[in-house]
């Protein structure tokens, strides 16, 4: 707004600032006002959600149907032929893979001999039959001492099943394989129950997160403007990224699989992981620095480091997405493993940084905000523990490789963390949303707070006369 001389009138800006400050003060967040009992109930409730959801995804039917089929060498022939078929299968199985190992005659022997074999994978649907893979291998087979089988050969893996049956055929020359009695064909096939688990919980968490974000923004709007606490501004990006990463339309991939899905997943999971780690560091720092200004100086170091983690995550998962178009490396995937190690190394730095800020927060903790500190610490440390044990330790040493434990625990803890953030920062109008039974008063209620709310009928007439006399004296002095 400008006056007649063209000068900017700052009154409107001042009114907006005052309106925002008043609205923010009147609109508290749940974490600022919750009692100790409410905090305990909330933590127990979220812990129960984590335990029950993880149990649903891990306990019961396994995520992967793991089958070993032994085949012995036939005497009197140097050319051995083996076959294995799987039917019926569908896209709802998510993936299928074939590996082979050779079975030793002497478990204590250490064997490394030349081997030569060829193999093909033939797939069939209702209206066609086609070869997925036709390959051969010439190299060494290695069997360490103390193990009954050799190191595996990874023949085939397909995450896009657009057929109903599949058959593996192997032709092997066993002229140099006198130390082995036969082979094992190892088949891994995704189960339907785990696909259903993913489709259901991806949809539920996605809808809850995105609807919570819109409801939060709606509740914090006044006079056509949105006024958010600084903590609320920090969690908006993570809600959007969580929705994209969860992919509520995963069921479409389960029925109509496409390689495109893996590229979208690489991008969306990168955004979510980066925003997740930034949020953890921001929350820890807000606890430590109290009334810190959320400017670029506050965000920049975290954006740089967490952006580096996100970039490593993106390269790793983009490599895996590209790999869906071809068979896996037959011996081992050293490139994929090294990319994972690089990401884990950066995550280890994130864990160290988080714990350092947490210790500093403990040393400078404001006792008046101890309940808030406990809630933030519990949720953040749970996520840091997930990173340290599951994403770093378990993945590095290939623990739980053939189970859903890593994926399910990561998915559940990360999404529950997002729900905890929205729950902690949920607004309520302290002047409007609280109602009290007649005769009761809220905790911390001060009698003098209602002194300003007086009934005009109770105002003393003498007080009014005194005020009038004072006004008359002031007018006489001015004359």
Buried (B, 14 or more C-beta within 10 A) or exposed (E): EEEEEEEEEEEEEEEEEEBBEEBBEEBBBBBBBBEEEBBBEBBEEBEEBBEEBBEBBBEEEBBBBEEEEEBEBEEEEEEBEBEBEBEEBBBBBBBBBBBBBBBBEEEEEEBEBEBBBBBBBBBBEEEEEEEBBEEEBEEEBBBEEEEEBBBBBBBBBBBBBEBBBBBBBBBBBBEBBEBBBBBBBBBBBBBBBBBBBBBEBBBBBBEBBBEBBEEBEEBBEBEEEBBBBBBBEBBBBBBBBBBBBBBBEBBEBBEEBBEEBBBBBBBBBBBBBBBBBBBBBBBBBBBBBEEBEBEEEBBEEBBEBBBBBBBBBBBBBBBBBEBBEEBBEBBEBEEBBEBBBBBBEBBBEBBEBBBEBBEBBEEEBEEEBEBBBBBBBBBBBBBBEBBBEBBBEBBBEEEBEEBBBBBBBBBBBBBBBBBBBBBBBBBBEBEEEEEEEEEEEEEEEEEEEEEEEEEEEEEEEEEEEEEEEEEEEEEEEEE
